[in-house]
Amino acid sequence: MSGLSPCFAQCRLLALLLVIGAVGCTSVRLPPGSYSETRGLGVIMWEGKTLQIASNHTFAYSRWSDDINSGRYGTGTYQLTGTKLLLQFQESPPIVVGVQAQQLALPPDSLLLTFTILGRPVVGTAEAAPVSGATIAARDEKGKPVAAVSSNAAGRASLRVPPSTAQISVESLGFVTWRQACPPGSTAYRLELPPNDGTAYAAGTVLKFRLVRRPPPNTLVMKRGKNQTVFKRD
């Protein structure tokens, strides 16, 4: 054979182009780790974002601040093709308040509730801390407060429950509100409140970013529209 037929040569060229295209569209992995927003050496930040990247193309995106309004944006999977980064949010697990309850040996005509309230106001806090100033309320069937107290610096409070009480609640700014039906007898509660994730993205949301090429080592420079955010790996 003196050479390849034109048809065979065209088929080989088409196959090569398809392979190159497939490689170019393959999602690239980001270096795993926790990336924190930075605004330059020596710049004091009162709020920022954290992007945690895992080795299996999953992420956790959250925000933090010096006030108590911190929380997560959500979790999901990411795709990085060239300089285009897509964060695809998935349904987050339900937020659960940790509750421990123990009945108190008190006369049946005396309904007393005691509380120890802990919380994690910032995502990633190692240990829960006492929540002072939380409002513990006894509510009637319409949800109207009929009695209320506030937790002290140690996160503790006691509430004498009126007969008209149908529900009890615990509220504190920056934390998930806890509610439940009033117990039939005196009870001691220990609550661990998670942060209020009111800013979480709904499942199916996709955030589109463009990565700036060749940033410093262990750094991600992400642009979304006119906004640019710099993340430094911890």
N, C-alpha and C positions, 0 to 999 in steps of 0.2 A: 504494500500500500504506500503510495507516494505521499499521502497526507490525510488529514481529517476532512470529512465532508463539511461544507458550510453549515449544514443543519446541526451536526453533532457539535461543532465548535460553538455555535450560538447557544445550544443547550448547556454546555459546560460553563459558558460565561454567565448565563442566567442563574445557574445553580450557585456559582461563586458569589454573585451579587446578593442572592438570598441569604447565604451564610453570613456575609459581611453585615447585612441589614439586621439579621437576628442577633449577632454579637453586639451591634451598636445599640439595640433596644433592650439588652439584658440589664436588669436592675443590679447596680453595684452596691456592695455593702459599705456602710460607713464604719469607721473604727468604733468598736463598742466602748461604752463608758458613759459617764454623767457629764453633760456639758452645761455650764452655767453662763448666763448672760454677763457680759462685761462691757464697760464703756471707756476703757482705757486705764492705764496704770495710774494709781493714786486717786481715781474718781470714786467718791463715796456714793453708793447706790442705796436707795430706800426701798426699791422694788425691782423685780426682774423676773426672768423666766429660766426654767431648767428643762433640758431635753435629755432624757435617758435613752440611750440606744443599746439594744441587745444584739447578739450575733445572729439571731434568726429573723432579721428584718422587722422586728417589732420595736415600738417606742412607747414612752410615757412622757407626756408633755404637761408641765405644771407651771404655776407662777408662785412667787413668794413676795412678801413685803414686811416692813417693820410693824404694820398694824396687824389686826387679827383677821383681815379679809384675804387670806391666802387659800389656795386650793388647786386642784388639778384641772387641766383642760380636757384630759382624757387619754386613752391608750388606743393602740391600733397597730397597723402595719405601714411601712414606708416603701416607696419606690424611688430609686435614684437612677436616672437615665441622663447621661451627659452632665449638664448642670441643672437639670430640672428635678426638684425634690417634691414628692407628693406625700403628705401625711394623711392617711385614710383612717378615720376614727371608727372604732367598733363600739358595740354596746358595752358600757361599763357595768360591772357587778353592782348590785344594790348597796347603798350605804347603810351600814348596820351600826346601831348604837350598842356598845357592850353593856350588858345589864346583869347585875347580880342582885338577887332579892332574898331576904331572910325574914321570916315572921318574928315579931317581937312578942314576948310573953307579957302582955298588958291586959287589963280588964276589957271585956268586949264592948263596954259602953264608952271606951276612950280610944278613938282612932287617931293614932300618931304616926306620922311618916318621917323618917330621918334619911338624910341624903349625904353621900360623899361623891362629889362631882369632879371628874378629871377630864382633861381634853388635850388634843394635839392641834394647836392653832396653826402650825406650819407643817406642810407636807415633809415627811422624812424625819420629823423629830423622833429621837430615839425612845424617850420615855414620856408618858402622859404626865401633865402637871396639873395641880389644883386649879380649878376655875372659880375665881371670886366674882361676886356680883351677878351670878346666874339667878334668874327669876324662876322660883318654884311656885306654881299656882294650882289651886284647887278650883275646878270649873263645874258649873251646873250643866244640865242637859243641852242648853243652847250654846255652850262654850264660853259663857260669861264668867269671869273670875269672881269667886266668892271669898277667897282668902289667898294671900301670897306672902312669901318671904324671899330673902336674898341669901346666897351662900357667902360665907366669910372668906378670909384670906386662905384658909386651909381647904376651901371647897366644900365646907360642911354647912348643913342647915337642918332645921326641924320644923315641921308643919303640922299644926293641929287642924284636922279636917272637919269642916262643918257637915251636918247631916245631908245638906242638899248637894253634896259633891258627887258628880258622875264621872269626872275625868281629872287626871292630874297631868301637868306639863312642866317641862324644864326647858328654858330658853336662855341663850346667851349669844351676843353678837359674834358672828364668825363661826358658829358651830351649828350642827344639825339640831333641829328641835326634836325633843322626845316627848311623846304623848302616849298615854295608855289609860284604860278604865281604872277607876279607883278600886283598890284592893278591898276585900271584905274585912280585913283586920290590920292591926298595926304592923308596919313593915319597914325594914331598913334596906335602903337601896344604895348600890354603888354603881355609878354610871361612868362610862368612858365615851365622851362625845368626839366624833370625827369632825374635821373641818367642813364647813359648808361649801360644797362645790357648785355654787350657783352659776359659775361661768363655764361649766363643762360643755363641750360640743356634743351635739346629738350624733347618734350612730349614723354612719353614712356620709358625714361631713368630710370634705376633702379640702385641705389647705395646700395651695400651690406656692412653692418658693423657687427662687433661682439662686444657685450657689455661685459666689464669686470665685473665680479660678485662682489657684495657687495662694491660699491664705497662709499665714504663719503656721508652723507645726501645731498639731492638736487644737486647731481652731476651725470653726465653721462660721462663714459669713453668709447669712441668708437674707435674700431680698424678697419682699412681697409688696408689689406695687412700688410706691415711693419709700416705703419703710425698710430700713436695713437693721438687722440684729446680728450682733457678734457673740458667738458662744465659745467659751474656752473650756477644754476638757479638764476636769478636776484631777 
